[in-house]
Amino acid sequence: CTVHTDRGSQFRSRKFVGALHRHSMVGSMGRVGACGDNAAMESFFSLLQKNVLNRHAWTTREELRIAIVTWIERTYHRRRRQDGLGRLTPIEYETIMTTTATQAA
């Protein structure tokens, strides 16, 4: 698991870095002065918060994990059009790029 953060001092602290290592996670930080670096992830997590996390009280981590994966696979990847992909969904974009690459080969 990769945890992407901004360059805030709380994310560079020994305590935070130690927690990442204890939980077998890798830290990732945006570049200095690149405000758009985190924009895509912040948008994603905002949608995740509104559409999954705030809608139900989860009794187990496994239930929450399944709900998150289901939302990503059924809704986010299949229905949400993204500007960075020419207003295509990730599934549509992947299909076009795979077909184009196959035809080129």
C-alpha positions as CSV (number, residue, x, y, z in Angstrom):
1,C,0.0,0.0,0.0
2,T,1.3,3.5,-0.9
3,V,0.3,6.5,1.2
4,H,0.5,9.7,-0.9
5,T,0.7,12.9,1.0
6,D,1.7,16.5,0.6
7,R,5.0,17.7,2.1
8,G,3.6,18.7,5.4
9,S,5.9,18.3,8.4
10,Q,3.5,15.8,10.0
11,F,4.0,13.4,7.1
12,R,7.8,13.6,7.3
13,S,7.9,13.0,11.1
14,R,9.7,10.0,12.5
15,K,6.5,8.9,14.2
16,F,4.5,8.9,10.9
17,V,7.3,7.2,8.9
18,G,7.6,4.6,11.6
19,A,3.9,3.9,11.5
20,L,4.1,3.4,7.7
21,H,6.9,0.9,8.2
22,R,5.1,-1.0,11.0
23,H,2.1,-1.5,8.7
24,S,4.2,-2.4,5.6
25,M,3.2,0.8,3.7
26,V,5.3,3.0,1.5
27,G,5.3,6.8,1.8
28,S,5.0,9.0,-1.3
29,M,5.1,12.8,-1.4
30,G,4.4,15.3,-4.1
31,R,7.1,17.6,-5.5
32,V,7.8,21.0,-4.0
33,G,5.5,23.6,-5.5
34,A,3.4,21.2,-7.5
35,C,-0.1,22.0,-6.1
36,G,-1.8,19.9,-8.8
37,D,0.1,16.8,-7.7
38,N,-2.4,15.8,-5.1
39,A,-5.5,17.2,-6.8
40,A,-6.5,13.9,-8.4
41,M,-6.1,11.9,-5.2
42,E,-7.9,14.5,-3.1
43,S,-10.8,14.4,-5.6
44,F,-10.9,10.6,-5.5
45,F,-10.8,10.5,-1.7
46,S,-13.5,13.1,-1.5
47,L,-15.8,11.0,-3.7
48,L,-14.9,7.9,-1.7
49,Q,-15.8,9.7,1.5
50,K,-19.2,10.9,0.2
51,N,-20.2,7.7,-1.6
52,V,-18.9,5.0,0.7
53,L,-17.5,6.0,4.1
54,N,-20.2,8.4,5.2
55,R,-23.1,6.1,4.2
56,H,-22.8,3.2,6.5
57,A,-21.3,2.2,9.9
58,W,-18.9,-0.7,9.1
59,T,-18.6,-3.5,11.6
60,T,-15.5,-5.1,10.2
61,R,-12.5,-4.0,8.2
62,E,-13.3,-6.7,5.7
63,E,-16.8,-5.3,5.1
64,L,-15.3,-1.8,4.5
65,R,-12.6,-3.3,2.2
66,I,-15.3,-5.0,0.1
67,A,-17.4,-1.8,-0.1
68,I,-14.5,0.3,-1.2
69,V,-13.4,-2.2,-3.9
70,T,-16.9,-2.6,-5.1
71,W,-17.4,1.2,-5.4
72,I,-14.1,1.6,-7.2
73,E,-14.8,-1.2,-9.7
74,R,-18.5,-0.7,-10.3
75,T,-18.8,3.1,-10.1
76,Y,-15.6,5.0,-10.2
77,H,-13.9,3.0,-13.0
78,R,-17.0,2.2,-15.1
79,R,-19.1,5.4,-14.9
80,R,-17.0,8.4,-13.9
81,R,-15.7,10.3,-16.9
82,Q,-12.3,11.9,-16.4
83,D,-11.0,15.0,-18.0
84,G,-7.4,13.6,-18.1
85,L,-8.7,10.7,-20.2
86,G,-10.5,12.9,-22.8
87,R,-13.9,12.6,-20.9
88,L,-13.8,8.8,-21.1
89,T,-14.2,6.4,-18.2
90,P,-11.0,4.5,-17.2
91,I,-12.6,1.3,-18.7
92,E,-13.4,3.0,-22.0
93,Y,-9.9,4.5,-22.2
94,E,-8.2,1.1,-21.4
95,T,-10.3,-0.6,-24.0
96,I,-9.4,1.9,-26.7
97,M,-5.7,1.9,-25.8
98,T,-5.6,-2.0,-25.7
99,T,-7.3,-2.2,-29.1
100,T,-5.0,0.4,-30.6
101,A,-1.9,-1.3,-29.2
102,T,-3.1,-4.7,-30.6
103,Q,-3.7,-3.2,-34.0
104,A,-0.3,-1.6,-34.0
105,A,1.4,-5.0,-33.3
